[in-house]
């Protein structure tokens, strides 16, 4: 199956919005999916990818035990909590959504090059996040990629690569 990069980019944009909304409201996933399909947000997006990633992230988050106020986090959050300069609970909700989505893709979708995942979510942070938060997101996602995909990241960073 041929991947349409523009459709994936649109899906990731909608993913940030949908996960942000879910984090803020804790709403029903079925209603959330329907809302995004009805309002044309996914008109030119890879809807299968959107659905798979959103449901996967929410499933992992719902299965995790809620972290204590001073805990590092659970589920997806443990993939990045050690790289933060604050507690997971203190992250801006846009940053949190982006990190969760990026970490999930890096872990669960190894066929997608790590640079693509990082670049896409950094660009989305420039759109939805605070002024300089894209630099923070870039550093954290890069650290996650080094943990989850050491061979891929080492190859990319090798001299002459």
GIMODA-V202119 format. One record per residue. N is the residue number from 1. RES is the residue in three letters. PSI is psi in degrees with one decimal (* if undefined). D_FIRST is the distance of its C-alpha to the first C-alpha in whole Angstrom. Layout:
BEGIN
N & RES & PSI & D_FIRST
N & RES & PSI & D_FIRST
END
This chain:
BEGIN
1 & UNK & 128.6 & 0
2 & UNK & 132.5 & 4
3 & UNK & 133.0 & 6
4 & UNK & 107.0 & 10
5 & UNK & -37.2 & 12
6 & UNK & -40.4 & 15
7 & UNK & -36.4 & 13
8 & UNK & -41.3 & 13
9 & UNK & -43.0 & 17
10 & UNK & -39.7 & 18
11 & UNK & -42.8 & 17
12 & UNK & -37.1 & 19
13 & UNK & -46.4 & 22
14 & UNK & -33.7 & 22
15 & UNK & -43.2 & 21
16 & UNK & -44.9 & 25
17 & UNK & -44.4 & 26
18 & UNK & -44.1 & 26
19 & UNK & -38.2 & 26
20 & UNK & -48.1 & 30
21 & UNK & -43.5 & 31
22 & UNK & -42.0 & 30
23 & UNK & -37.0 & 32
24 & UNK & -34.9 & 35
25 & UNK & -22.9 & 35
26 & UNK & 26.7 & 34
27 & UNK & 172.0 & 33
28 & UNK & 130.2 & 31
29 & UNK & -38.8 & 27
30 & UNK & -43.3 & 27
31 & UNK & -41.9 & 29
32 & UNK & -47.2 & 27
33 & UNK & -45.3 & 24
34 & UNK & -41.5 & 25
35 & UNK & -45.0 & 27
36 & UNK & -30.5 & 24
37 & UNK & -34.1 & 22
38 & UNK & -32.5 & 26
39 & UNK & 18.3 & 27
40 & UNK & 11.3 & 24
41 & UNK & -33.0 & 23
42 & UNK & 14.1 & 19
43 & UNK & -48.0 & 19
44 & UNK & 18.4 & 17
45 & UNK & 162.2 & 15
46 & UNK & 92.3 & 12
47 & UNK & -33.2 & 14
48 & UNK & -43.5 & 12
49 & UNK & -45.8 & 13
50 & UNK & -51.3 & 16
51 & UNK & -46.5 & 17
52 & UNK & -47.4 & 16
53 & UNK & -46.1 & 18
54 & UNK & -49.2 & 21
55 & UNK & -36.0 & 21
56 & UNK & -46.1 & 21
57 & UNK & -48.1 & 23
58 & UNK & -40.6 & 26
59 & UNK & -46.4 & 26
60 & UNK & -41.3 & 27
61 & UNK & -41.0 & 29
62 & UNK & -29.3 & 31
63 & UNK & -21.4 & 31
64 & UNK & 145.3 & 33
65 & UNK & 135.2 & 37
66 & UNK & 134.2 & 38
67 & UNK & 150.6 & 39
68 & UNK & 162.0 & 43
69 & UNK & -33.0 & 44
70 & UNK & 8.1 & 44
71 & UNK & 162.3 & 41
72 & UNK & -20.9 & 39
73 & UNK & 174.9 & 36
74 & UNK & 168.2 & 34
75 & UNK & -126.8 & 30
76 & UNK & -37.3 & 28
77 & UNK & -28.7 & 31
78 & UNK & -20.2 & 32
79 & UNK & -24.9 & 30
80 & UNK & -10.5 & 31
81 & UNK & -33.9 & 35
82 & UNK & -13.4 & 37
83 & UNK & 1.6 & 35
84 & UNK & 153.9 & 37
85 & UNK & 10.4 & 40
86 & UNK & 176.3 & 41
87 & UNK & 152.0 & 40
88 & UNK & -42.8 & 37
89 & UNK & -18.5 & 39
90 & UNK & -3.4 & 40
91 & UNK & 146.7 & 37
92 & UNK & 143.1 & 36
93 & UNK & -29.6 & 34
94 & UNK & -46.5 & 31
95 & UNK & -42.6 & 31
96 & UNK & -44.6 & 31
97 & UNK & -44.9 & 28
98 & UNK & -45.3 & 26
99 & UNK & -39.9 & 27
100 & UNK & -44.7 & 26
101 & UNK & -47.1 & 23
102 & UNK & -44.3 & 22
103 & UNK & -42.1 & 24
104 & UNK & -46.4 & 22
105 & UNK & -43.0 & 19
106 & UNK & -36.7 & 20
107 & UNK & -45.9 & 21
108 & UNK & -13.3 & 18
109 & UNK & 66.6 & 15
110 & UNK & -17.3 & 16
111 & UNK & -15.2 & 13
112 & UNK & 121.7 & 14
113 & UNK & 138.2 & 16
114 & UNK & -34.6 & 20
115 & UNK & -36.4 & 21
116 & UNK & -47.2 & 18
117 & UNK & -50.4 & 19
118 & UNK & -49.8 & 23
119 & UNK & -43.2 & 22
120 & UNK & -45.9 & 21
121 & UNK & -29.0 & 23
122 & UNK & -44.2 & 26
123 & UNK & -39.0 & 25
124 & UNK & -32.0 & 25
125 & UNK & -34.2 & 29
126 & UNK & -33.3 & 30
127 & UNK & -48.2 & 29
128 & UNK & -20.3 & 30
129 & UNK & -178.6 & 33
130 & UNK & 167.0 & 36
131 & UNK & -52.2 & 37
132 & UNK & 12.8 & 37
133 & UNK & -21.0 & 34
134 & UNK & -31.2 & 31
135 & UNK & -41.0 & 33
136 & UNK & -47.7 & 34
137 & UNK & -43.0 & 30
138 & UNK & -47.1 & 29
139 & UNK & -42.8 & 32
140 & UNK & -45.6 & 31
141 & UNK & -35.6 & 27
142 & UNK & -41.4 & 28
143 & UNK & -39.9 & 30
144 & UNK & -44.2 & 28
145 & UNK & -40.6 & 25
146 & UNK & -37.6 & 28
147 & UNK & -47.7 & 29
148 & UNK & -27.0 & 25
149 & UNK & 58.7 & 24
150 & UNK & -36.1 & 27
151 & UNK & -44.2 & 25
152 & UNK & -45.3 & 23
153 & UNK & -36.4 & 25
154 & UNK & -40.7 & 28
155 & UNK & -42.3 & 26
156 & UNK & -34.6 & 25
157 & UNK & -5.3 & 29
158 & UNK & 145.4 & 30
159 & UNK & 133.2 & 33
160 & UNK & 2.3 & 31
161 & UNK & * & 27
END
